[in-house]
Amino acid sequence: MTDTARSSATLTTIAPALRAAFERLDYTADGLLRMLGADAHAALGRGEPVAVRRACTGELGTLVRLLLVGDVIAHQEAAAVLAPLELDAALAAGLLEATADGVRSAIDVRPFDIGSGSRWVFADLDESMRIVGTRPDHVLGVGEASLSLLRATPRDPVADAIDIGTGCGVQTVAALDHADRVIATDITPRCLDFTRASLALNGINPARVQIRQGSWYEPVADEQTDLLMANPPFVVGSGTIEHSYRDSGLDLDGASELMIRGAADRLAPGGTAAMLASWIVTEADWRSRLASWLPDHGVDAWIVQRDIADPALYVGTWMRDGGLDPRDVEAQQVGARWLDRFADAGVEGVGFGFVFLRRTDEPSDILAEDLRHSFDDPLGDEATAYFDRVAWLRENDVRDARLQLTDGAALERVATIDPDTGWVDVVRRLHRADGPRWVHEVDDSAAALVAGLRHEGLPAADVAELLAVATGVEGFDDQALDELLTGLVRHGVLRPDNTR
Ligand SMILES: C[S@@+](CC[C@H](N)C(=O)[O-])C[C@H]1O[C@@H](n2cnc3c(N)ncnc32)[C@H](O)[C@@H]1O
C-alpha cells in the first residue's frame, strides 16, 4: 500500500480486505458461537470480558480479543489475523488505535445473522467491554432493540424499502436480502459514513442503496415504499438531546407519535411498516392514545405492547445507558427533572413495543394489544399473516366460513375442587402454540364449537346450530358468534383454509 493510499484509508476502503480476513478465520455469527461455546458467547452478550477471553483460541480467538474484547494485541499478532488487510491501513482508517504495547480496537465490527448467513456492521465501541465514553453522535451497534426489529421485519420480497435512522446500517444490510433497493436515512453524517462502510463490508452494490441525510421523514417526503423500517430514537424524556441514537429532542413520546402519524403516507398501496416505538401510559387507555395517531381510513395497524416499565425503573435504566451513575449528585438532578416531567404529565409507566402498519384503501382496522408474555417466534412473518387475515375478515362473513383450529392449538383447563361434585372447570383457555402464542379464554360452548370445525365440514354457523340442538344448550346469537370467530381468526387460532 502506498503512503497516499494509507493516508486516504477509510472504513469503506478497507472493508473488502477486512471481509477477506473475516472469511478466512470464520469470524461469523456461527464461527464465534462454535469457538466460544454457549456460555462464553452469552458472556460476550453480557459484556463480560474475562469469560470471553478464556474461551478464545487460535487466530480467531486473537481476532475476537482484538475486535470484541478490547484487548491490546502485539503488532505482529494483529497483522497476522487481519491479513490481507494491512495493519497500517486499519490504523489509518480508525478501525484500530496504537498503544504502547500494540494495537486495540477503536471501532466495533461484529457479525450478525438473522437466518440467511453472516453479515457484518461497523459501529462505535460501546461501553460493554471497556470504558470508552460515548460521543453525542455515537453510532449504535447491533443491540437488543436492533435485533428485535430485525426479527419483527417482514421478509417478503419487495422492490423498495426505507430505513429511517439507519445508524450503523444494520436494518438496511438485512433488508437488502429481500428488497431490491433501500433508502437509508439518518440525522448524523457519522451514521451515514458507517452505513456506507457496512455496505462495503458486505459486498453490497452501492447502486442499490440511496443514503440521505435528514430528520425523520424529511429525506423521503416524496417517496412511497413497500417496506418502512424504523428503530428511531424513542426514549421518552423531556425533549433534550444528549445522544442522537436515543434522544429525539421531542417531549415525552413525541418521537413515536411523529413516526406513527407520518408512516401511512410513506407507504405504497399494500406497503408495510415495521417500527419500534415507546409511549407513555397514563390513567387513560394507552390503546386509544396510539389509535388516535392513526388515520380513520387507509391503514391497518397491529400494535404490540411487549413491556411496560414504571417511571423509576425507566429513568434509572436510561440514565445508566447514558453513562450516568445514579449515585452521582449531578446525575441525581437529571433523574429528578426527568421524574418531575413524568409526574407533571401523569405518566404511570412507559410502554414499549412494535407498530406494524399496512396501507389499504379501506376504513382503518386498528388493534393495539398487550403481549407481554415470553415467546420466541419472530414477529415479521406473523405481521404479514396478521394483515392477510384482517383482509380476509374484511371480505368474508366469518360465520359462513369453513374454519379449523390451527395445528398445535391446545385447550387448557383450570379446575377447582367442589366437595360435592369433584373438579369443576373454572377457566378454559385456547392457546395458539406458535407465533406470539395468543391465548383466548373460552366457555364450554365455544370450546365444543371450535373442536367441531373442519375445513371440509360445515360453515361455522351451521356447526354452532347443530351443537345447540345436540346439547340442548342455548346457542350463540349472531353477534356473539361473529365476535368469537373474528377474534380467533384474527389471531390465527382458527384458520379459513386459504390463509396462513
Ligand atoms: C436507536 S438508533 C437505531 C439505529 C439502527 N437503525 C438500529 O436498528 O440499530 C436511532 C438512529 O436514529 C438516528 N436519529 C436520531 N434523530 C433522528 C432524526 N431526527 N431523524 C432521523 N434519524 C435520527 C440516530 O442517529 C440513530 O442512528
Ligand as a Chemical Component Dictionary entry (heavy atoms), coordinates in Angstrom:
data_LIG
# 
_chem_comp.id                   LIG 
_chem_comp.type                 NON-POLYMER 
_chem_comp.pdbx_formal_charge   0 
_chem_comp.three_letter_code    LIG 
# 
loop_
_chem_comp_atom.comp_id 
_chem_comp_atom.atom_id 
_chem_comp_atom.alt_atom_id 
_chem_comp_atom.type_symbol 
_chem_comp_atom.charge 
_chem_comp_atom.model_Cartn_x 
_chem_comp_atom.model_Cartn_y 
_chem_comp_atom.model_Cartn_z 
_chem_comp_atom.pdbx_ordinal 
LIG C1  C1  C 0  -31.852 3.615  18.089 1  
LIG S1  S1  S 1  -30.788 4.096  16.793 2  
LIG C2  C2  C 0  -31.158 2.856  15.601 3  
LIG C3  C3  C 0  -30.031 2.508  14.685 4  
LIG C4  C4  C 0  -30.299 1.305  13.757 5  
LIG N1  N1  N 0  -31.366 1.585  12.814 6  
LIG C5  C5  C 0  -30.615 0.053  14.532 7  
LIG O1  O1  O 0  -31.684 -0.524 14.326 8  
LIG O2  O2  O -1 -29.785 -0.354 15.357 9  
LIG C6  C6  C 0  -31.621 5.541  16.184 10 
LIG C7  C7  C 0  -30.974 6.216  14.997 11 
LIG O3  O3  O 0  -31.781 7.337  14.632 12 
LIG C8  C8  C 0  -30.932 8.426  14.303 13 
LIG N2  N2  N 0  -31.682 9.688  14.538 14 
LIG C9  C9  C 0  -31.749 10.452 15.648 15 
LIG N3  N3  N 0  -32.559 11.510 15.457 16 
LIG C10 C10 C 0  -33.036 11.391 14.196 17 
LIG C11 C11 C 0  -33.915 12.184 13.408 18 
LIG N4  N4  N 0  -34.481 13.284 13.895 19 
LIG N5  N5  N 0  -34.161 11.775 12.154 20 
LIG C12 C12 C 0  -33.587 10.656 11.634 21 
LIG N6  N6  N 0  -32.753 9.868  12.347 22 
LIG C13 C13 C 0  -32.484 10.238 13.603 23 
LIG C14 C14 C 0  -29.723 8.258  15.201 24 
LIG O4  O4  O 0  -28.601 8.927  14.685 25 
LIG C15 C15 C 0  -29.585 6.739  15.247 26 
LIG O5  O5  O 0  -28.742 6.291  14.246 27 
# 
loop_
_chem_comp_bond.comp_id 
_chem_comp_bond.atom_id_1 
_chem_comp_bond.atom_id_2 
_chem_comp_bond.value_order 
_chem_comp_bond.pdbx_ordinal 
LIG C1  S1  SING 1  
LIG S1  C2  SING 2  
LIG S1  C6  SING 3  
LIG C2  C3  SING 4  
LIG C3  C4  SING 5  
LIG C4  N1  SING 6  
LIG C4  C5  SING 7  
LIG C5  O1  DOUB 8  
LIG C5  O2  SING 9  
LIG C6  C7  SING 10 
LIG C7  O3  SING 11 
LIG C7  C15 SING 12 
LIG O3  C8  SING 13 
LIG C8  N2  SING 14 
LIG C8  C14 SING 15 
LIG N2  C9  SING 16 
LIG N2  C13 SING 17 
LIG C9  N3  DOUB 18 
LIG N3  C10 SING 19 
LIG C10 C11 SING 20 
LIG C10 C13 DOUB 21 
LIG C11 N4  SING 22 
LIG C11 N5  DOUB 23 
LIG N5  C12 SING 24 
LIG C12 N6  DOUB 25 
LIG N6  C13 SING 26 
LIG C14 O4  SING 27 
LIG C14 C15 SING 28 
LIG C15 O5  SING 29 
# 
